[in-house]
Amino acid sequence: MKKDNVLKILNRLATLLKKKELILFLDYDGTLTPIVSHPDKAILSLKMRKLLNKLTFLKRVTVVLISGRSLADLKNKVKLKKVVYVGTHGYELPEGMIFLRSDIFAKQRFLYGFIKNRLKRTLESTPGLLLEDKKIILSIHYRMVAEDKKEYVKREIFGILSPFVKQKKLLLRQGKEVFELRPYFSWNKGKAVKKIINEVKGEKSIKKMAVIYVGDDETDEDAFREISSKGLTICVGLKEKTLAKYFLNDVDEVGKFLDFIVKLKTGKRIKW
Ligand SMILES: [Mg+2]
């Protein structure tokens, strides 16, 4: 199905955006900042920062940034006070919205500690292994391991992890030269989004609210699925397979769309 660029149909969106309450979910990398070679270099432009800041000061508008980055990393990159931050693909929710029982969390931490020790002992003599501990998710990167050692390292890592995977103590995802460990239960950006919508909504009806989600990742698809019947789903970049109903070409167009919302909500005249 051919999708519309959301900037081309803004007149049709005015009714939706004029609803009393707006929740705006935004992914970070690739949505608010262009994709860069190293994650540390993904910095918000001054223009985008100003727009986000303006949005957060609008009445009855909630801006939620939802990212695969850890909560601490995301907050540190954005540093805007009134934003609601969600980290680690939805696993790290804002304070007071814990979904993970503390005893399960403690067990998970114990398990990660054990795995980290085993990895360090087994692969001590093979440099280049990078462990990224995001508390709920543990990533094991082997991109920097010497080419001729990679197969060996992969086998060793897999050997250490597989008993826990078989016993359903953790979920293992393999990415590009990375093993990613998660707790053994299903949670994703979609479920986090649902929880946040319910929290913001309270007793009010969802019909009085506008929900918008803008993202470019595979992991955003869960959120698109969750929101599809309730609001506006926008993917950044034209993808063949996405559940989003609309698209924006790039970060620049995301900026234009956010600017449109600010102007509409503040009653400024819009020129296009
Ligand atoms: Mg992204």
Boltz pocket constraint, residues with backbone or C-beta under 6 A from the ligand:
constraints:
  - pocket:
      binder: B
      contacts: [[A, 27], [A, 28], [A, 29], [A, 30], [A, 31], [A, 215], [A, 216], [A, 217]]
      max_distance: 6.0
